[in-house]
Amino acid sequence: MKRVFILLQFVTLLWTALCFAGEFEDGLAAHARGDYKAAFAIWTRAANQGDSKAQALLGAMYDEGKGVTQNYNQAALWYRKAADHGYAPAQYRLGVMYAEGEGVPHDDAQAASWFRKAADQGVAGAQTLLGTMYDEGKGVPLDHNQALAWFRKAADRGEAVAQFNLGARYSEGKGVTQNYNQALFWWEKAAYQGLASAQYNLGRLYATGRGVPQEYNEALSWWRKAADQGEVSAQFSLGLMYLDGLGIPQDFVEAHKWFNIAAANAPDKEARDRAAKNRG
């Protein structure tokens, strides 16, 4: 799990709830101007009076180390207080902490339990992670149909990772009839939200003409977006396009550049060797 992305999702979700509720305006104003200690003090008073939203906010501040020394144990403690009151964003974040073993012992069953509580309240991030746990059989029985159902719920709510996962199901024909048009539909939604893996896969569809007419220029456009975010497969693919002159004039210098970038960023030896072989 990508911790920073998940925490950003949580904070955004929590912030939205607070803004609509019109609560803790002084704390929100202090946080917005970077006065985290003042925000922490304001929310501590409310949290100690049993307010679940304030408790979740304290958990987030301990989680991020804003206004207070970072402390995952304290973050988990405050998330649990809010989660026990049924507050969905805190249930979601507590599930993540169990899944990653931060502030609490690693426990996939507990993670799945808390994700389900938040997912049942419509938290798209929790729906996505619960789907992933069903897909991998972690904390719950392996069940690809349940995974698909939760991915679809989250995708319909606009959650980019779920949209990517749903696109992958249609591309592979896993649990659904293979349908490249549907893969294109869901990957495009995720790609426009900036998800690099979806941008790369969308480029592949355009490069191969699956679900769309073959268009190398479109493939290049999406691969550049993904490559600029560090997506190694997109960087490698750009190198191949320059090497073969597909959709752009053949340019060995640019091809060499992108192979070098891919080799430097590759996460494993196999990927580095593949890029190194092509860069010559």
C-alpha positions in Angstrom: 0.0 0.0 0.0 1.2 3.5 -0.8 1.1 5.1 2.6 1.3 8.7 1.5 -1.5 8.4 -1.0 -3.7 6.6 1.5 -3.1 9.1 4.2 -3.8 12.0 1.7 -7.1 10.2 0.8 -8.0 10.0 4.5 -7.2 13.6 5.3 -9.1 14.9 2.3 -12.1 12.8 3.3 -11.9 14.0 6.9 -11.5 17.7 5.8 -14.5 17.5 3.6 -16.7 16.1 6.4 -15.5 18.9 8.7 -16.0 21.6 6.2 -19.6 20.5 5.5 -20.3 20.3 9.2 -18.9 23.8 9.8 -17.1 22.6 12.9 -13.7 23.5 14.4 -13.4 26.6 12.3 -10.7 28.0 14.5 -8.7 24.7 14.3 -9.2 24.5 10.5 -8.1 28.1 10.1 -5.0 27.5 12.3 -4.1 24.4 10.3 -4.6 26.1 7.0 -2.1 28.9 8.0 0.4 26.3 9.2 -0.1 26.8 12.9 -0.3 23.1 13.6 0.3 23.5 17.4 -2.7 25.8 17.7 -4.9 23.4 15.7 -3.6 20.5 17.8 -4.6 22.3 21.0 -8.0 23.2 19.8 -8.8 19.7 18.6 -7.4 18.1 21.8 -9.9 19.9 23.9 -12.8 18.7 21.7 -11.3 15.1 21.5 -11.1 14.8 25.2 -14.8 15.7 25.4 -15.5 12.7 23.2 -16.0 14.3 19.8 -15.2 11.6 17.2 -14.2 14.0 14.4 -11.7 15.8 16.7 -10.4 12.4 17.8 -9.8 11.4 14.2 -8.1 14.8 13.5 -5.7 14.2 16.4 -5.0 10.7 15.0 -4.1 12.3 11.7 -1.8 14.9 13.3 0.1 12.2 15.2 0.2 10.2 12.0 1.7 13.0 10.0 3.8 14.6 12.8 2.1 18.0 12.5 1.9 20.1 15.6 3.2 17.1 17.6 6.0 14.5 17.4 5.0 11.8 15.0 3.8 8.8 17.0 1.9 5.9 15.3 0.9 4.5 18.7 -0.9 7.7 19.6 -2.3 7.9 16.1 -3.8 4.5 16.4 -5.2 5.2 19.8 -7.1 8.3 18.7 -8.2 6.7 15.4 -9.6 3.8 17.5 -11.5 6.2 19.8 -13.2 7.8 16.8 -13.6 4.4 15.0 -15.4 2.9 18.1 -17.9 5.8 17.8 -18.6 4.7 14.2 -16.7 7.5 12.5 -16.0 6.1 9.0 -12.8 8.0 8.1 -11.2 6.8 11.3 -12.3 3.2 10.7 -10.6 3.4 7.3 -7.4 4.8 8.6 -7.3 2.3 11.5 -7.7 -0.5 9.0 -4.6 0.8 7.1 -2.6 0.8 10.3 -3.5 -2.8 11.0 -2.7 -3.7 7.4 0.8 -2.0 7.6 1.5 -2.8 11.3 1.9 0.9 12.2 1.1 1.7 15.8 -0.6 -1.7 16.2 0.5 -5.3 15.4 0.1 -6.3 11.8 -3.3 -8.0 11.6 -5.0 -8.6 8.2 -8.2 -9.8 9.8 -8.5 -6.6 11.9 -7.6 -4.5 8.8 -10.4 -6.2 6.8 -12.8 -5.8 9.6 -12.3 -2.1 9.9 -12.2 -1.6 6.1 -15.6 -3.3 5.9 -17.1 -1.0 8.6 -15.9 2.1 6.6 -16.8 0.5 3.3 -20.3 -0.1 4.4 -20.6 3.6 5.1 -19.4 4.4 1.6 -15.7 5.3 2.0 -14.3 4.6 -1.4 -10.7 4.1 -0.3 -11.9 1.4 2.2 -13.9 -0.2 -0.5 -10.9 -0.4 -2.7 -8.6 -1.9 0.0 -11.3 -4.4 1.1 -11.6 -5.5 -2.5 -7.8 -5.9 -2.6 -7.9 -8.1 0.5 -10.6 -10.3 -1.1 -8.5 -10.5 -4.2 -5.4 -11.6 -2.3 -7.1 -13.6 0.4 -5.7 -11.5 3.2 -7.7 -11.3 6.4 -10.7 -12.7 4.5 -11.3 -15.8 2.3 -10.1 -15.5 -1.3 -13.1 -14.3 -3.3 -12.6 -12.6 -6.7 -16.3 -12.0 -7.0 -16.3 -10.0 -3.8 -13.2 -8.2 -4.9 -14.9 -7.2 -8.1 -18.0 -6.0 -6.3 -16.1 -3.8 -4.0 -13.9 -2.4 -6.8 -17.0 -1.5 -8.7 -18.6 0.3 -5.7 -15.4 2.3 -5.2 -14.9 2.9 -9.0 -18.5 4.3 -9.2 -17.5 6.7 -6.5 -14.6 8.0 -8.5 -11.7 6.2 -6.7 -8.8 6.0 -9.1 -7.2 2.8 -7.9 -10.5 0.9 -8.0 -11.1 2.2 -11.5 -7.6 1.0 -12.5 -8.3 -2.4 -10.9 -11.7 -2.7 -12.7 -10.0 -1.8 -16.0 -7.5 -4.6 -15.4 -10.3 -7.1 -14.8 -11.9 -6.2 -18.1 -8.5 -6.3 -19.9 -7.7 -9.8 -18.5 -11.2 -11.2 -18.5 -10.9 -12.0 -14.8 -14.3 -12.5 -13.3 -15.9 -10.7 -16.2 -16.1 -11.2 -20.0 -13.0 -9.7 -21.5 -13.8 -6.3 -23.0 -11.2 -3.8 -24.0 -13.7 -1.1 -24.5 -14.6 -1.4 -20.8 -10.9 -1.5 -19.9 -10.4 1.7 -21.8 -13.4 3.3 -20.1 -12.1 2.6 -16.6 -8.5 3.2 -17.3 -9.3 6.5 -18.9 -11.2 7.7 -15.8 -8.2 6.8 -13.6 -5.7 8.2 -16.0 -7.4 11.6 -16.1 -7.1 11.6 -12.3 -3.3 11.3 -12.7 -2.8 7.7 -11.8 0.4 6.8 -13.6 -0.3 3.0 -13.9 -3.6 3.8 -15.6 -1.9 6.3 -17.9 0.6 3.6 -18.9 -2.1 1.0 -19.6 -4.2 3.4 -21.5 -1.1 4.1 -23.7 -0.8 0.3 -24.3 -4.3 0.1 -25.6 -3.7 2.9 -28.0 -0.3 1.4 -29.1 -1.9 -2.0 -29.8 -5.3 -0.9 -31.0 -7.2 -2.7 -28.4 -10.6 -1.1 -27.7 -9.6 1.9 -29.8 -8.1 2.5 -33.2 -4.3 2.2 -33.1 -2.9 5.7 -32.5 0.8 6.0 -31.6 0.5 9.7 -30.9 -2.1 9.0 -28.2 0.0 6.2 -26.8 3.0 8.6 -26.7 1.0 11.3 -25.0 -0.2 9.0 -22.2 3.2 7.4 -21.8 4.8 10.8 -21.4 2.4 11.6 -18.6 3.1 8.3 -16.8 6.9 8.6 -17.5 7.0 12.1 -15.9 5.6 10.5 -12.7 8.3 7.9 -12.7 6.4 4.9 -14.2 9.3 2.7 -15.4 7.3 0.8 -17.9 6.2 4.0 -19.6 9.8 5.3 -19.6 10.9 2.0 -21.2 8.1 2.2 -23.8 9.0 5.7 -24.7 12.6 4.5 -25.4 11.2 1.8 -27.7 9.0 4.3 -29.6 12.0 6.5 -30.2 14.2 3.5 -31.1 11.7 2.2 -33.7 10.3 5.6 -34.8 6.7 4.8 -34.0 4.5 8.0 -34.0 7.6 10.1 -33.9 10.8 10.5 -35.9 13.4 7.9 -35.0 15.8 9.3 -32.5 18.5 7.1 -31.0 19.6 9.8 -28.6 16.1 10.1 -27.1 15.8 6.4 -27.0 19.0 6.1 -25.1 17.9 8.8 -22.7 14.7 7.0 -21.9 16.3 3.6 -21.5 18.8 5.2 -19.1 16.0 6.8 -17.1 14.1 3.5 -17.0 17.2 1.6 -15.9 18.0 4.0 -13.1 14.4 3.8 -11.8 13.8 0.1 -12.3 12.8 -1.6 -9.1 14.4 -5.0 -9.8 17.4 -6.5 -11.7 15.2 -8.0 -14.5 13.8 -4.6 -15.4 17.2 -2.9 -15.2 18.7 -5.6 -17.4 15.9 -5.2 -20.0 16.5 -1.4 -20.2 20.2 -1.8 -20.2 20.0 -4.3 -23.1 18.0 -1.8 -25.2 20.2 1.2 -24.5 23.1 -0.6 -26.0 
